[in-house]
Amino acid sequence: MTPAFSLAANNHDITGVVTERISSLTLTTEMEHQSDELCLTLWNTDPDTPLHKPPTGAVLTLALGYADDDALCDMGSFVVSSLSGRGGKMSGRIMEIRARSVPYSETPDGISGFQTQKTRSWRKGTTIGDMVSKMAADHGMKAGVSSSLSGIHLQHFDQVEESDISFLQKLASSYDAVAKAAGGKLLFLSRGDAQSASGRDIPPVSLTSTQVSEWSWSEDRHITPGTVVALYHATRQARTYAVSVGSGEPVRRLKRKFRTVEDARAAAQAEMGRRARGSMGLILTLPGDASLNGGSPLVLDDSFDEGVDGNWIVRRATHRISKEEGFVTELACERPNNDSTVQTLVNGPVQVDGL
């Protein structure tokens, strides 16, 4: 199977030009807050037809796959953000182009409007769902919030000279969530859930060891779930309570106080999930597959090493096309929220103690 791609710059097809000069094409997609990144490394050794620098802000549209495919897989659009070059008598000249994904292209104000700093207050009792919906509506977007997070009530917050996306990402870190804009939608999703930009579940992909070129796993016994403690203040009783999830050491106390016991329990369970998922990681290298990206769920069979089979979620996917390697996909994975071990820890006994 012959690797293939198509590339357009500001809607002009440049596939042929890039194919003649390409050293490598690398696309990295993330489950996290970071924007997806496209990196093109091109030979610039012909003095008669030197490469011209693309203007910063040029939009590159990419599709990946194989020449025999009926259609290449649309990977989205990317804005050129940086350029670099190097050269030498022996190595020749190289130009490197880096571009970031365009998650806000469907909003009325585009990228600049969504990154504008704002100052406003969010009253006590506002739910995460209400906050995300308000921010999304301000930019002509739709909101997508995990059902487990939507109804959580928040304390009073002041958003002072901070963009909506920056403010939301800070909040997401407290709830083991991912806040990002994608395809004209503003998302606030539980980090270990396999959901698309529309908030719908993504069907898992099954893999056997024969489908994978290489794999490696690591288990860090120092990252143990232990106990997570979250505090909430009962206003009518004028008393603070501690909600504990898990048992044993180490004990991780969340800094933020919560409005209700339900909100405190949800935050403690989210942190427990993050710790449980972080104790084991997996790297897979396989023939190029553009359908696998950050957030894709996987199911590995028992042909892998002991303890590696079961459910995983792709934290980061890296697609590479080069003359040396062909088309290769590398997946960095972690256990998802629906993993049985994670579920046992997250949904374990909850203890509430008065302080």
VMD Tcl script that draws the C-alpha trace (Angstrom):
set ca {
  {0.00 0.00 0.00}
  {1.44 3.34 -1.07}
  {1.14 6.21 1.46}
  {-0.68 9.23 0.08}
  {-1.68 12.69 1.22}
  {-3.24 15.82 -0.17}
  {-2.34 19.31 0.97}
  {-3.83 22.69 0.13}
  {-2.62 26.16 1.12}
  {-5.37 28.78 1.27}
  {-7.50 26.44 -0.88}
  {-4.77 26.03 -3.55}
  {-3.59 22.44 -4.10}
  {0.15 22.16 -3.34}
  {0.33 18.36 -3.09}
  {2.60 18.01 -6.13}
  {5.09 20.64 -5.01}
  {5.32 19.21 -1.49}
  {5.62 15.62 -2.75}
  {8.70 16.57 -4.81}
  {10.43 18.23 -1.85}
  {9.19 16.28 1.16}
  {11.60 14.93 3.76}
  {8.87 14.20 6.31}
  {5.31 15.08 7.23}
  {4.28 14.72 10.88}
  {0.82 15.27 12.34}
  {0.30 15.11 16.11}
  {-3.22 15.00 17.53}
  {-3.87 15.40 21.24}
  {-6.60 14.40 23.65}
  {-5.43 17.21 25.90}
  {-5.96 20.98 25.67}
  {-3.10 21.46 23.21}
  {-3.87 22.23 19.60}
  {-3.04 19.54 17.07}
  {0.17 20.31 15.15}
  {1.31 19.70 11.58}
  {5.04 19.78 10.80}
  {6.40 19.74 7.23}
  {10.14 19.23 6.62}
  {10.99 20.07 3.01}
  {14.19 19.94 0.96}
  {15.18 23.35 -0.38}
  {18.26 22.39 -2.37}
  {17.38 23.53 -5.91}
  {18.78 27.07 -6.37}
  {16.77 27.54 -9.57}
  {13.43 26.88 -7.86}
  {13.85 27.82 -4.17}
  {10.94 27.36 -1.81}
  {9.12 30.54 -0.88}
  {8.21 31.13 2.73}
  {4.48 30.72 3.31}
  {3.00 33.73 5.11}
  {2.32 33.31 8.82}
  {-1.40 32.72 9.10}
  {-1.70 30.73 5.87}
  {-4.22 27.89 6.22}
  {-3.06 24.37 5.33}
  {-5.70 21.66 4.78}
  {-4.52 18.06 5.07}
  {-5.85 14.58 4.21}
  {-3.98 11.31 4.86}
  {-4.27 7.71 3.76}
  {-3.15 5.38 0.99}
  {-3.22 5.63 -2.79}
  {-5.58 2.64 -3.02}
  {-8.14 4.22 -0.65}
  {-11.42 5.39 -2.13}
  {-10.96 8.62 -0.20}
  {-8.24 10.03 2.02}
  {-9.07 10.79 5.65}
  {-9.71 14.49 6.26}
  {-7.37 15.62 9.09}
  {-8.57 19.23 9.26}
  {-7.05 22.66 8.73}
  {-3.96 24.21 10.30}
  {-2.68 27.78 10.55}
  {1.04 28.32 9.83}
  {2.56 29.49 13.11}
  {6.33 29.20 12.70}
  {9.06 28.71 10.11}
  {12.68 27.62 10.42}
  {15.52 26.53 8.16}
  {18.95 24.97 8.27}
  {21.64 23.96 5.82}
  {25.20 22.84 5.23}
  {27.56 21.77 2.47}
  {27.02 18.10 3.21}
  {23.45 18.06 4.54}
  {21.76 20.40 2.08}
  {19.07 22.94 2.89}
  {15.89 22.21 4.78}
  {12.81 24.35 5.48}
  {10.52 23.40 8.36}
  {6.93 24.64 8.54}
  {4.81 24.24 11.67}
  {1.08 24.85 11.78}
  {-1.54 24.60 14.52}
  {-5.07 23.29 14.18}
  {-7.97 25.66 13.50}
  {-10.52 24.73 16.16}
  {-12.39 28.03 16.04}
  {-12.88 28.43 12.29}
  {-16.65 28.06 12.50}
  {-17.11 30.86 15.06}
  {-18.16 34.34 13.88}
  {-15.03 36.06 15.19}
  {-12.58 33.27 14.40}
  {-9.44 32.67 16.43}
  {-8.82 36.23 17.59}
  {-12.30 36.65 19.09}
  {-12.11 33.46 21.12}
  {-8.73 34.40 22.57}
  {-9.79 37.92 23.59}
  {-9.25 38.60 27.30}
  {-12.38 39.31 29.36}
  {-13.25 40.47 32.86}
  {-16.48 39.22 34.42}
  {-17.84 37.38 37.45}
  {-19.46 33.98 37.70}
  {-21.92 33.85 40.59}
  {-21.86 31.13 43.20}
  {-24.01 28.16 42.21}
  {-23.35 28.43 38.47}
  {-23.06 24.93 37.02}
  {-20.26 23.87 34.70}
  {-22.85 23.20 32.03}
  {-24.26 26.73 32.31}
  {-20.79 28.30 32.19}
  {-19.71 26.38 29.10}
  {-23.03 27.07 27.36}
  {-22.70 30.82 28.06}
  {-19.15 30.93 26.73}
  {-20.09 28.88 23.69}
  {-23.08 31.13 22.90}
  {-20.88 34.24 23.16}
  {-18.86 32.90 20.23}
  {-21.67 31.38 18.18}
  {-20.65 27.86 19.16}
  {-22.45 24.83 20.57}
  {-21.49 23.40 23.94}
  {-20.56 19.77 24.62}
  {-20.25 18.82 28.31}
  {-19.93 15.36 29.84}
  {-23.09 14.44 31.75}
  {-21.01 13.63 34.82}
  {-19.70 17.21 34.92}
  {-22.56 19.32 33.58}
  {-24.52 19.64 36.82}
  {-21.60 20.44 39.16}
  {-22.16 23.72 41.02}
  {-19.24 26.12 41.32}
  {-18.12 28.63 43.88}
  {-17.96 32.32 42.97}
  {-15.27 32.99 40.35}
  {-13.85 36.22 38.97}
  {-12.54 36.00 35.41}
  {-10.05 38.87 35.31}
  {-8.40 39.81 32.00}
  {-8.40 36.19 30.86}
  {-9.70 34.57 27.68}
  {-12.62 32.16 27.94}
  {-10.58 29.18 26.78}
  {-7.75 29.90 29.24}
  {-10.20 30.31 32.15}
  {-12.04 27.12 31.20}
  {-8.84 25.09 30.92}
  {-7.81 26.08 34.44}
  {-11.20 24.96 35.72}
  {-10.90 21.70 33.78}
  {-7.67 20.83 35.57}
  {-9.60 20.66 38.86}
  {-12.07 18.12 37.49}
  {-9.74 15.89 35.43}
  {-11.46 17.24 32.33}
  {-10.43 18.48 28.90}
  {-11.59 21.93 27.77}
  {-10.99 22.71 24.12}
  {-12.67 24.07 21.01}
  {-13.04 21.74 18.04}
  {-15.09 22.01 14.89}
  {-17.09 24.99 16.07}
  {-17.94 23.37 19.42}
  {-16.76 24.25 22.92}
  {-16.08 21.01 24.80}
  {-15.71 20.23 28.49}
  {-15.28 16.47 28.66}
  {-14.17 14.03 31.30}
  {-10.56 13.28 30.36}
  {-10.80 9.51 30.39}
  {-13.97 9.30 28.29}
  {-13.76 8.48 24.58}
  {-15.99 11.14 23.06}
  {-16.00 13.01 19.78}
  {-16.31 16.76 19.23}
  {-20.09 16.28 19.23}
  {-19.91 14.67 22.68}
  {-20.91 11.27 21.32}
  {-19.11 8.07 22.30}
  {-16.44 6.93 19.81}
  {-16.64 3.21 18.89}
  {-13.54 1.32 20.10}
  {-10.98 -0.18 17.69}
  {-9.85 -3.76 18.38}
  {-6.16 -4.63 17.92}
  {-4.11 -7.83 18.08}
  {-0.35 -8.00 18.52}
  {0.03 -9.06 14.86}
  {-1.42 -5.70 13.76}
  {1.19 -3.75 15.73}
  {4.80 -3.26 14.67}
  {6.09 -2.54 18.20}
  {4.66 -1.97 21.63}
  {6.02 -1.02 25.02}
  {4.32 -0.54 28.36}
  {5.39 0.88 31.70}
  {3.89 0.69 35.17}
  {4.91 3.22 37.81}
  {4.31 1.85 41.28}
  {5.12 5.28 42.75}
  {1.91 6.64 41.20}
  {-0.56 4.94 43.53}
  {-4.14 6.14 43.89}
  {-4.14 6.22 47.72}
  {-6.78 8.57 49.14}
  {-8.24 11.77 47.68}
  {-9.90 14.27 50.01}
  {-12.17 17.16 48.94}
  {-13.75 19.70 51.30}
  {-17.20 21.25 51.14}
  {-18.76 23.89 53.38}
  {-22.33 23.42 54.62}
  {-23.53 27.03 54.89}
  {-26.61 26.40 57.03}
  {-24.64 24.29 59.48}
  {-21.63 26.60 59.31}
  {-19.47 23.51 59.17}
  {-16.86 22.07 56.82}
  {-16.87 18.41 55.83}
  {-14.19 16.21 54.25}
  {-15.21 13.78 51.52}
  {-12.67 10.94 51.10}
  {-12.40 8.53 48.18}
  {-10.00 5.58 48.28}
  {-7.79 4.43 51.14}
  {-4.23 4.43 52.36}
  {-1.25 6.56 51.42}
  {-0.51 8.90 49.80}
  {-3.28 11.32 50.73}
  {-4.04 14.00 48.15}
  {-6.09 16.98 49.43}
  {-7.76 19.18 46.82}
  {-7.19 22.89 47.48}
  {-10.59 24.13 46.34}
  {-13.64 24.03 48.65}
  {-16.90 22.85 47.11}
  {-20.52 23.90 47.51}
  {-22.16 20.52 48.12}
  {-21.21 17.02 49.11}
  {-22.11 15.87 45.59}
  {-19.71 18.38 44.00}
  {-16.93 17.45 46.44}
  {-17.42 13.74 45.74}
  {-17.38 14.32 41.96}
  {-14.11 16.28 42.20}
  {-12.51 13.64 44.45}
  {-13.58 10.83 42.11}
  {-12.22 12.75 39.10}
  {-8.83 13.13 40.79}
  {-8.89 9.45 41.76}
  {-9.55 8.57 38.12}
  {-6.60 10.68 36.98}
  {-4.27 8.97 39.45}
  {-5.54 5.50 38.59}
  {-5.11 6.06 34.85}
  {-1.64 7.59 35.25}
  {-0.10 4.53 36.91}
  {0.27 2.63 33.59}
  {1.13 3.76 30.07}
  {1.37 2.11 26.67}
  {3.12 3.04 23.38}
  {2.01 1.37 20.14}
  {3.66 1.71 16.72}
  {1.69 0.40 13.76}
  {1.30 0.88 10.01}
  {-0.19 4.28 9.31}
  {-3.86 4.61 10.28}
  {-5.26 8.14 9.99}
  {-8.50 7.11 11.71}
  {-6.71 6.75 15.08}
  {-6.23 10.06 16.87}
  {-6.15 11.64 20.31}
  {-9.22 10.37 22.21}
  {-9.65 7.18 20.17}
  {-10.60 4.14 22.33}
  {-8.77 0.85 21.81}
  {-9.38 -2.74 22.89}
  {-6.28 -5.00 22.95}
  {-6.66 -8.78 23.00}
  {-4.73 -11.26 25.17}
  {-1.98 -11.77 22.54}
  {-0.14 -8.85 24.18}
  {1.83 -9.06 27.44}
  {0.02 -9.96 30.65}
  {-1.96 -7.01 31.98}
  {-1.75 -5.09 28.70}
  {-4.94 -6.49 27.22}
  {-8.21 -4.66 27.71}
  {-9.35 -1.07 27.27}
  {-7.11 1.88 26.44}
  {-7.60 5.43 25.21}
  {-5.19 7.31 22.92}
  {-3.69 10.30 24.71}
  {-1.57 11.39 21.75}
  {-1.37 10.12 18.17}
  {1.57 10.91 15.86}
  {1.27 10.23 12.13}
  {4.50 10.32 10.08}
  {5.07 10.04 6.34}
  {8.65 9.88 5.03}
  {10.56 8.10 2.29}
  {12.51 6.10 4.88}
  {9.59 4.89 7.02}
  {6.59 5.18 4.71}
  {3.41 5.89 6.72}
  {3.68 5.14 10.45}
  {1.34 5.88 13.35}
  {2.53 6.01 16.98}
  {0.00 5.99 19.80}
  {0.63 7.02 23.42}
  {-2.18 5.49 25.49}
  {-3.57 5.37 29.02}
  {-6.36 3.45 30.71}
  {-9.82 5.00 30.17}
  {-12.50 5.70 32.75}
  {-14.42 2.54 31.78}
  {-11.46 0.30 32.65}
  {-12.48 -2.09 35.43}
  {-9.56 -1.16 37.70}
  {-10.25 2.57 37.31}
  {-13.98 2.01 37.89}
  {-13.29 0.04 41.09}
  {-11.17 2.85 42.51}
  {-13.39 5.74 41.39}
  {-16.64 4.11 42.57}
  {-15.19 2.71 45.79}
  {-16.41 3.62 49.28}
  {-16.91 7.32 50.00}
  {-16.43 8.61 53.53}
  {-17.76 11.96 54.80}
  {-16.30 13.38 58.05}
  {-17.02 16.63 59.83}
  {-14.06 18.87 60.66}
}
mol new
graphics top color blue
foreach p $ca { graphics top sphere $p radius 0.5 }
foreach p [lrange $ca 0 end-1] q [lrange $ca 1 end] { graphics top cylinder $p $q radius 0.2 }
display resetview
